[in-house]
Amino acid sequence: MTYREYVLAAYAVFAAVLAWDYVAPRLRMAQLRRAARREAARRATAKQPLAGGLQR
């Protein structure tokens, strides 16, 4: 491996890590938002009385 190849490989690794540091938190936030929306929908439907169900 020549010095030029070493430098290019080092820059490629740096760019990949930098891109992952940018993308990973956004993926996690999207996952958390989806989970929060699902939980809110689940709680909203749980509060509604069942149609034709028993009355307490």
LOKE-468865 format. One record per residue (C-alpha): residue number from 1; residue in three letters; x, y, z. Coordinates in steps of 0.5 Angstrom, whole numbers, always signed. Layout:
// residues N
  num  residu     c1     c2     c3
  NUM     ALA      X      Y      Z
...
***
This chain:
// residues 56
  num  residu     c1     c2     c3
    1     MET     +0     +0     +0
    2     THR     +3     +7     -2
    3     TYR     +2    +13     +2
    4     ARG     -3    +16     -3
    5     GLU     -7     +9     -2
    6     TYR     -7    +10     +6
    7     VAL     -9    +17     +6
    8     LEU    -15    +16     +1
    9     ALA    -17    +10     +5
   10     ALA    -16    +14    +12
   11     TYR    -21    +20     +9
   12     ALA    -26    +14     +6
   13     VAL    -26    +11    +13
   14     PHE    -27    +18    +16
   15     ALA    -32    +20    +11
   16     ALA    -36    +14    +13
   17     VAL    -36    +15    +20
   18     LEU    -38    +22    +20
   19     ALA    -44    +20    +15
   20     TRP    -46    +15    +20
   21     ASP    -45    +20    +26
   22     TYR    -50    +24    +22
   23     VAL    -55    +19    +20
   24     ALA    -55    +14    +26
   25     PRO    -59    +19    +31
   26     ARG    -64    +21    +26
   27     LEU    -66    +14    +25
   28     ARG    -66    +13    +33
   29     MET    -71    +19    +33
   30     ALA    -75    +17    +28
   31     GLN    -76    +10    +31
   32     LEU    -78    +14    +38
   33     ARG    -83    +18    +34
   34     ARG    -86    +12    +31
   35     ALA    -86     +8    +38
   36     ALA    -89    +15    +41
   37     ARG    -95    +15    +36
   38     ARG    -96     +8    +37
   39     GLU    -97     +8    +44
   40     ALA   -101    +15    +44
   41     ALA   -106    +11    +39
   42     ARG   -106     +5    +43
   43     ARG   -108     +9    +49
   44     ALA   -113    +13    +46
   45     THR   -117     +7    +43
   46     ALA   -116     +4    +50
   47     LYS   -120    +10    +53
   48     GLN   -126     +9    +48
   49     PRO   -131     +5    +51
   50     LEU   -133     -1    +46
   51     ALA   -139     -1    +42
   52     GLY   -144     -6    +45
   53     GLY   -140     -8    +51
   54     LEU   -142     -8    +58
   55     GLN   -143     -2    +62
   56     ARG   -140     -1    +69
***
